[in-house]
Amino acid sequence: MLVFRDTTERQRMEKELLKMEKLQSLGVLAGGIAHDFNNFLTGIIGNLSLAKMDVQPGHPVGRALGEMEKAALRAKDLT
């Protein structure tokens, strides 16, 4: 007596599960990178704020520091 079973659906499900696990791992990795990048940006923003305190109001360097701070804040929002 012979019994045949179609395992096509099971194989497809296993491949789909493996794909989902890989995507989940990729998401965890991306989240870790974003977190680390956000930490770097926090240090940059803090130092820019401190540097702005040492510059006279209206000085071109102060304006440049302000623009850099805005850009860093936008990058932080992006992460």
N, C-alpha and C positions, 0 to 999 in steps of 0.2 A: 504494500500500500504506500502510495506517495502522497505527500501533502505539500502543496506549494503556497507560499505566502508572499504577497506583494509588500515589499519593505520600502517602496519608493517614498511613501508619505513619511515614514519614520526617518529616513535618511535626509529628506528635505527639512524636517523639523530640527534634526540635529545640526544641520548646516546653519539654519536660521538662528538657533540658540548660540552657536559658536560666534556667529556674526554679531549678535547682540552683546555677548560678553566682551568681544573686542572693542565695540563701540563704547561700552561702559568704561573699560580701561582707559580708552582714549579720553573720555570725558573727565575722568579722575585726574589724568595727567595734565590736561589743559587747565583744569581748575587749580591745580597746584602751581602751575607756571603763572597763571593770572594772580594768584595770591602773592607769590614771591615778587612779581613785577609791581604789584600794588605797594608792597613794603618798600621797595626801592623808591617809588614815586613819593611816598610819604616822607622819606628822608630828604629827597630833592626839594620838595615843597617847603619843608621846614627850614632848610638852609637858605632857600630863596627869600623866605619871609624874614629871616634874620639879616640877610644881606641888605634887604630893602630898608631896614631900620637904620642902617649906617649911612644911608645916602640922603642928601638934602632933597626935600620935596621939589618936584619939577625938573630935577637933574636928568639928563638923557639916560644915564645908567639906570636910574630908578625906574624910568619908563620901560627900558629893556628888561629889567628884572621882573617888572609887573607882567609884561607880555609872556615871559618865560613861565612865570607862575601860572598864568591863565592856561597856557598850553599844557603844563603838567597836570593841572586840575582836570582839563578835558580828557587827557590820557587816563587819569585815575577813574573818571566816570566811565570811560570805555571798558576798563577792566572790570 
